[in-house]
């Protein structure tokens, strides 16, 4: 099976240069040859420490009657993630530390090593044994839209790897419902950000595992979770579950026809909005994780309907899992918490808990003597490691992760890194000048350089705060939030176009003047939606979870005491 040791255990302990005392961090004294002192990238570092994570051992449900029974003819397609070769499906997931892990029905598990170094797996799609070798294969999507296939090569070497292709960032959901055309191979579906669903039939050729895409139909943007399930009604065809934003779960039975692979939808029931993630459990079981990180098992009745849920494991046992393989929600990467600085110069890091809140703070740097001439900045991931990036402005020069980007940024009063705005899979920046004109800087995918600025438009000076870290509308595009001094909050939905990156604004609501600081932390509860944090003038911090397109839950108080920080970002 895939190797279970890891070379990435310390990946999240990323050292990033952050000068917290300009006077202490000069590269040299100012002179005619060096008129603008620069903070040293080597004398002070900030360590964003990895949250602790222990892979859970899941008590996976099993049904002996389907192990080698009537489904034998399509077992190769039905068993999409049988990692330990015992005839039962297993689970692969990405955790808060960016690594992949597995939990198997035979009790094995641990790190699921693909030797991807810093290229984090955004989406994971097990597709079973396509090559006829008996070894399972897995499709993995990168942040930049590259899709690759991995197969275990041998117990001691690196897995086999082949590139399926680029450009897959046009989709917000990629999954495999199993065999849709009766050839014994698991096929793939992919949904565009405009809601069109496409089918890719498997070829059995590992160097080119997927054929040309075929349009299934539109309107699939109505669902915030799409679960490629496998055979739920025991007819040998792959099926699908989908949850709409009102919390109703729907079942789509496979037809066996590639031209129209799914029949008319059937309602399973309401109330499914309480779950942050739905995923296939194998052998006719649907798994669901709730807000507290607890796992529930729904046994299939053989006709697409489901039995009453049974809790699996202890409360919170799934905490720390960011995304499941073939999980229903849109995969999220880019930002995983917030920073806070004290006037004395200490820098603290709060990691997102995956249960809707923040983990306890950890000290990231304690340099002393904070100087207001240095402005710290916190951007959504600008490279392929899926981690947010720390930067700062010093005398007009922009630094990101210790690297000097260049001078001239003093003309801007706000710089925001909400994510990929141009649709190319690379993180970008927004910058507003002092006259209120907003500009876009397209990133190079490495966080080391940006293209020439593109004018978004004037009039942005009417907002006192611009924040963003991911998708607030549910379509997989990067969005932006803005507040007026009077407290009105507006949402600008992303378009994925560099020339016109935002749709018209939509008012979310008034009353946000309550907060002296508004922060975009990323996805706090691992449901694939970006969330929001407000810090009141008295120091109370509140979280707002994105529950539906452009809507937030009622606020939840995380705790008091944040008045000790001069910056929360």
N, C-alpha and C positions, 0 to 999 in steps of 0.2 A: 504494500500500500504506500501512499505518499509518505514521505519522511515526516517524522514527528519531532525532530529537533529544530531549533530555531537559530537563525543568525541575526534576528532583528529584535531581540529582547529589549535592547536599549534604545530603540529608534525614537521613541517619544521624548527621551531625555535630550532634546535638541538644544545645543548651545547656540544662543543667538546674541550678538553683540548689542547691548543696550547701555548707552552712557547715561548715568543718572547724576553725574556731576561734571559739568562742562569744564570747570576749573581743574579737576583731577585727571581729565582724560584727554588733554591736549597732546597731539602727536609731536608738537614742538612749539617753541615760542613764535609769536607772530613776527613777520619780517616782510620786507618788500618782495622777497621771493616766495613767502608763505603768508599772504595777507589774511587768509581765512583759516584759522586753526581748525583742525579736524579731530573729532573724537577718535581715539585709538580703538580699532576693532579687536585688539588683542589684550587689552588691559582689564576690561570689564566684560563679563558675560552674564546672561540671564538664562537660567536653566528651567525650561518648562518641563517639570517632572512628570513622568508617566504615572497615571493612576494604577493602583494595584489591581490585578485581575487574576482570578483563579478560574480556569475553565470548569463549568458545571458538568457533572455526570448526569446525563438525562436518562430517565427511565422511559425509553422509547416504546410506544405501543407495538404489539406484534400480533399478527393473525396467521396462524399456521395453515389455515385453509387456502390462503393465496400464495404461500411461500413457493410451492412448486405444483400448484393445482391447475385450475382451468386456465390460468394466465401464462402457462409455460410457453406457449407459442410466441408470446410477446414479452417474455421475461427480460430480454435484453433492453427493451425500451422501458418496461415498467420499473425496473430497478435502476434508477438514475443516479443514485449516490450510495451504492453499497460498497463502502470503502474497505470493509474487513472481510468481504466475500462470504458472509454467512447467510445470504439470501434475504436479508432485511435492509430497508433503507436506513441511512445514517444522516446526520446533520452537519453541515459546514456553516461557520459563521465568522463575521469580522467583529473584533472586540475594540474597546476603547483605546487600546494600545496600537491599533492599526494592523495587528496580525490576524491571520486566519487560524481558526481552530476547528477541530472536529470532535464529535461525540458519537460513538457507535453503539449499536444494539448489543455488541459483545462486551461492552465495558471499556474498550480501548478509546483513546482520544489523545488530545494534546494539540500542540502546534501543528498546523497544516501547512507545511513548507513548500513554497513554489519557487523560492530563490528569486523573488522579484525585487530585491534590495529596497529602494525607496519608492518604487512604483506600486502604490497601494491599490488593492483590488476594490473597486467601487461596487461592482455588481458581480455575483458569483452564480453561475448557472450549470449545475451538474446535468450531463446528458447521457450518462450510462456508458455502455461499451459500444462505441461506434465503429472502431477499427477491427473488431473481431479477434482481439488479442486476449480478451477476458479482463483487461485492465480498465478501470473507470476513467472517463474523461470529464473535464470541467472547462467550461468557457469562463473567462475572466475579463471584465471590462475595466480599463484604466480611466482616470479622470479626463485624459485628453481625447477619449473616444476610440482608442485602439482596443480591438477585441482579439484575445488570444485563446488558443486551446492548449490544455495541459493534459498529459497522460503520464502515469507513473512508469518510469523506465525500468528501474531495478531497485532493490532494497537499499542500495548505497550511493547511487548516483543521482544527478539532478533529473527532474521529470522532463519528459519530452515536451517541447514547446513549439507551436507554430502560430503565425499571425494570420488570423482570419481576415482582418482588414481594418482600415481606419474609417472615421466619419460616423461612428456609432453614437457620438454625443448628440445626434439629432433625436435620439430616443430618450424618454424618461423612464421607461420600464422595459426590461428584457427578461424573458422567462421561458421555461420549457414545460408545456402541459403533457409531455410524453409523445407517444406515437399518434400522429393525426391522420396518416394516410395508409396505415396498415402494412408498412414495409419492415416493421420490427425495430425501427430506429427513432429515437426521440427527436422531435422537431423543435423549432424555436419560434416564438412570437415576439414582436417588438412594437411598442406604441410610440408614436411621435408626440411631440409637445403640443401639437394641434389636435390630438385625440384620434388619429388614424392608426389602426392596428394592422400589422403586416405579418405574413407567415414566411418563414424560411424553412424549407424542407431539408432534412439531413441527407447527405450524399454517401456517407460511409467512407469517404476519402479524408483522412486526417489532415492532409495538406490543404484541402479545400472542403471543409466539413459541411458548408451550407450552400444551397443553391440560390438562385435569384429570388428576390422577394416578390410576394404576391399580396395585393391589397385584400384584406378581409372586410374592412368597412370602417366607417367613421363613427364618431359619437362616444368613443371609449374614454374620452377625457372626463366623463361623468363619474368615473370610479377613481377613488384614491388608493385602492388596493386591488391588484390583479394577481391571482395566485394560479400559476401553472401547476395543476394538481396531480396529473396522472389519471389513472382509470378509477373514477369514483362510482360508476354504476355497473362495473364488472362486465362490460361488453368488449373489452380489449382495445378501446379507443381512449385517447387522452381527453381530459375534461378540464374545465376552468371554473373557478369561483371569482367573483368580483364584488367589492363593497362600494356602494355609492357614498357620497359625502353626508347623506342623511343617516347613515348607519345601517342601511338595508343590505343584506347579503343575497347575491343572485348566483344561480347555477347555470352554466352553459355546458350541455352535453356534446361530446364530439360526435360528428356525423360520419367520419371516415372519408370525406370528400375534401380534397385539397382546395377546390374552388370555393367551398363554403364549409369550413371545418367545424363550425359550431351551429347548433340548433337554436331555437328561440329560448330566451332566458326564462328561468323560473325562480320566483322569490322563495328564499329559504326562511327569511324572517328579519325582524328589526332588532335594534339594540346592539349591533355589532360595533358601534362607534366607541365602545369602552376599551377596545383593543388597539394597541399601538402597532402591532404587527401580526399578520396572518401568514402561515406557511404550511406546506404539505408535510405531513408526518410519515408518509409512506403507507402502503398497504391499506388505503382507505381511511386514513385518519387526517383530520385537519387540526393544526395546532394554532393557538392564539395566545399572545402575550399581552398582559394588561399594563396599566400605568405604573403599578408597583413593581413590575418586573417578574410577575408570577406567570406560570405557564399552565394553560388549560388544554385538554384533549377532547376533541369531538370525534366520536366514532361514526363512520359512514354507515348508512343502512342499506347500501347497495343500489340506491336509486337516485343519488344526489342529495337526499335529505340527510340530516345529522341527528345523532342522539344527544341527550343532555350532556353538558360539559363535565369533565372530571379534572380536578386539579392535580397537576403532576409536580412533585417536589415541594419545596418549602416556599413561603412568600419571599419574593425578591430574588429567587434563584437565577433568574435570567438577567439580573442587573449587570451592566457592563458590556452587553452585546449590542452593537450598533446596527448590524444588518445580518439577516439570515440568507443563506443560499436559497434562491427561488422564493424569497420572501415577497409578500404582496406589495409593500410600500415602495415609493420611489427611493432609491438609494441616496444617502446624503453624505457628502464629504465637504471639507473646506474650513470649518471653524468648530472648535470643540470646547469653548469656555471663554473666560474673561480674565483680564489683568486688572490690577489695582495698585496704585502707588501712594505712599505716604509722603507728607511734606519733608520728612527726614531722609527720603531717598530709598526706602525699602520697596521692593516690587514683589507682589504676591500673585499667585495663579490659582484660579478656581476652575476646576474641570467640570464639564457637564456630567450629570450623574446617570443619564439615560432613563431616569424615572421622573423627569420633569423639574428637577432642581439642580443644585450645585453641590459638588463634593466640598469637604472642608478645605480651607486655603492651605497652600504650601508656599514657603518662601522661595522665590525664584532668584532674587538678587538683593543684596543689602550693601549698597555702595556709599550711602550717606551723602548729605549735602545736595539735595535735589535743586537744580537750577532751572528756572522757568524759561531760559533761553533754549532749552532742549525739550522738544515736544515728542512724547512717545506715541506710536501709532500701532494699530492692531488690524491686520488684513486677513481676509479669507485666503486660503491656500493659493499661492502664486506659482507653485511648481507641482510635481506629481506625488508628493508625499502625503497629501490630504490633510496636512496640519496647517493651522493658521500661522501667519508669519508676523514677526515683531519688527517694527521699524521705528525710525525717529527722524525728526527734522532738527538740524543744528545749523544756524546761520544760513538758512536757505538751501542747505544740501540735504538730500534725501538718502537715508541709509535703510537697507532692508536685509535682515539677517546678517548684519555686519559688513555687507558689501555696499560700497558707495555707488548710488545710482546716478547722481549728478546734481549740479547746482541749479538755481533758478526757481525753486519751489516756494520761495518766500512770497511770491505773488498770490498764493492761495491761502484762504483762511480755513478751508476744510479739505481734507483728503480722506477718501473712503475706499476700502477694498471689499466690495460686496460679493465678488466672485466673477464668474464668466458672463460678461455682458454681450460679447460679440458672437457667441455660439460656436466658437472654435475649440472649446474644451480647455481654454487657458484663462487663468485668473487675470482680471483687469483692475484698473484704478479709475476713480472719479475724483476730479479736483475742481473746486469752486473758487473763482477769483473774488477779489474784494468788491467788485462791481456787481456780483451776483450771476456771472456767466459760468455755466457748468461745462467741463470738458471731460472727455473720455481718453484714457491712455490704455491701449491694448497691450497686454502682457505677452512675453515671448515664451511662456510655459516653463521657464526656469527661475523666474523672479529676479533676473539680473539686468533686464533692460525692458524698455517700453517703446512702442512706436510713437510717431508724432501725434500730438494731441488732436482730437476730433471735437469740434464744437457741438455740444448737445443743445445748448440754447440759453437765453437770458432769463431773468426773473427768479432765479433760485435764491436770491438774497432775502426773499420773504420768509424763508425758513431759518429757524435757529438751530435745528439739528437735522442732519442727514445720516441715516444709519442703514445697514443692511448686511446680511450674511446668509445668502441662499434664497430659497423659493418660498414666497408667502401666498402664492395663488394656486399652487397645486399642479402647475403644468411643467415643472422641471426647469424653468428659466429663472435666472437671477433677477430679483426685484429690489426696490428701494423704498424706504420709509422716510417721511419728512414731517416735522412738526413746526407749527407756527408759534410765535411768542405768545399768542393767545391760547394755545393748548390744543389746537386741532391737529389730529394725526391723519396723514394722507398716505396712500399706497400708490406707487408707480409700478405697474406690472412690466416686466421685461419683455422685449420682443426678440432678442437674440440677434439684432441687427446693429452693427457698429454705427451706421449713419443715423439711425433713429432708435436708440436703445430702449425707449420707454413708451408705453401707451399713455393715454390721458389719465390724470390722477383720479383716484376714488377716495372719498372721505371715509375713514374708519370710525372716527368719533371725536368728541371734544374731551376736555378735562386733563389732558396730558401735561399741562403746566405744573401739575402736582410734582413732577419729577425734575429735579435739577440735572439729572444724568439719565440718558436713554441709551441702552446698549444692546447690540445684536450679538448674542452668544452662539448662534448656530442652532442646532437641533438638540434640545435639552432632554427629550423623552424618547428619542430613537424611533420616531414614527415617520421620518422622512420629510418633515415640515420644519421650517425655520421658526424660531421663537423669539421672544422679546423680554428685556429686563428694564425695569425702571427703578431708579434710586431717588427716593423722596428727599426733600430738603432737610428732614430731621434724621436722615441716615437709614431709614427703613428700605430694604430691598425687596422688590416684588417681581415675580415671574408671571409672564403671560404666554400661554401655549397656543400655537396656531392650530385651530381645530378644524377649520374649513377654509376654502378659498377666501382670503381677505378678512378673516374673522379670528378673534382671539377669545380664549376662555376668560372667565373672571380671574382677577389677580389672586395670587397666592403669596403670602408673606414668607420669604426665606429667612429673614432675620433682621434685627436692628444692628446699629454700630458702624454702618458704612460711612458715617460722617468723618471717620478718622482718615479717609482717603481723599486726596485732592483730585485724583483722576481715577475713573473706572471706565475701562475701554475694552 
